[in-house]
Amino acid sequence: MAMDAREIESMIKAKLPDAKVTIEDLRGDGDHYAAEVVSAAFKGKSRVQQHQIVYEALQGNMGTQLHALALQTSAPED
């Protein structure tokens, strides 16, 4: 069962309420997405740590309901 883009965004925002989340369905199949997440919570964190926070927000759905997620993360620019 595939995940809806709104569901992915909702899960990320539940973990990172200040996040600006942009999601694109890359193939139109609900299985391959690209996401850009900008959050102050990422400030001072490595790219790996930022991605771990997003994957944690997805509550184990990565690799099951969500097959592929091309992820770009950053802290907001001041």
Secondary structure, 3 states (H helix, E strand, C coil): CCCCHHHHHHHHHHHCCCCEEEEEECCCCCCEEEEEEECHHHCCCCHHHHHHHHHHHCCCCECCCECEEEEEEECCCC
